C-alpha cells in the first residue's frame, strides 16, 4: 500500500518496506508519516558545509588565482591560475564573488553543499 513516506528523505514507500529505496536508510515503522516532507523538495544529502560568505570573500580578494573554486571543491580552479596573467579570471571571479554574496543561503547550499 502506497501513501507512506520515508522520514529521512520523503520518498513514497510501501507500508511493508524496511529500507528506503531512495536514501537506503532503515524505515522506522513508528515514525512513518503521510505528511513528512510531502511538500518540501529533496536536494540530496548535505555533504559539505561551505560558507557563501567565505566563498565570496575568497573570490573577491584571491579570485584571479581560483582559490574560491578550490574552496568549493572544484578542480577547474586550475584554469584561473593558468590564465591569471590575462586578468580575465580577476574579472570573472569579481562577478562570481558578488553573485555568491548576493545569493540566498538556500540557493548556495543547493548548488554547492548537496549531492
Secondary structure, DSSP 4 states (H G I P E B T S, - for coil): ---EE-TTT--EE-TT-SB-TTT-PBP-GGG-BSSTTSSS-----B-----HHHHHHHHHHHGGGTHHHHHTT-GGGHHHHHTGGGSHHHHHHHHHHHHHHHS-HHHHHHHHTB-
